[in-house]
């Protein structure tokens, strides 16, 4: 009887010895938590971009003098302006820094002076913006150039442009945007001096790569 109990005790000790380390290992395994998905999907704005624009003038003034005497002081008729842009953005965290070349085709007469016409607008500007997910808010400033058809005489107009805008990405590479730009230009030919201000709203669509 004693030998049977001793044999049973030895068997029990062997079972505990074999199963003990496995159980301890199972209980001691580290708990690995599944990664939590980012709540806000961050947009990547860095890279080259290009696109098309549609703009229209919502405010303007043309002031012209000859021999120092004013002969035009009026707003413009307004026009539908189509154009395009090409640029590059550099992103550092939420801040986005960029350069952009832009051109708009237009033919915008001065109110009451059908032969005095503002022609295409061109600009080279710097941008700085703040990215919040897939939306970019930005401001821009740069140099601007245009021409003014003064009843058959072409006057080169030079100045600057400042603007505010936003862009929103759809998918990885496509974006749409809205901007308001203020152009201030001046030109001179012989005795005629022309100063022009254009406030332009613009819808933009583009791709980045």
Number of C-alpha atoms within 10 A of each C-alpha: 6 7 8 9 10 11 12 12 12 11 12 11 11 12 11 11 11 10 10 11 11 11 11 10 10 9 10 9 8 8 7 6 6 6 6 6 7 7 6 9 10 14 19 18 27 16 13 16 19 18 18 18 20 18 22 18 20 13 15 19 18 21 17 21 16 15 9 10 11 13 11 19 16 16 18 25 17 20 15 13 20 17 19 18 20 17 19 19 19 16 17 11 10 15 16 20 18 20 18 20 17 19 21 21 17 20 18 21 21 21 17 12 14 13 12 22 21 23 20 17 20 20 21 20 19 18 21 19 20 18 22 15 15 18 19 21 19 20 17 21 20 18 18 21 22 21 19 25 17 18 11 10 10 17 20 17 22 21 18 17 22 19 19 18 20 18 20 19 21 13 9 13 14 15 19 18 18 18 19 19 20 18 22 21 21 22 20 18 13 8 10 17 19 22 20 23 19 21 19 20 19 19 17 21 19 19 16 20 12
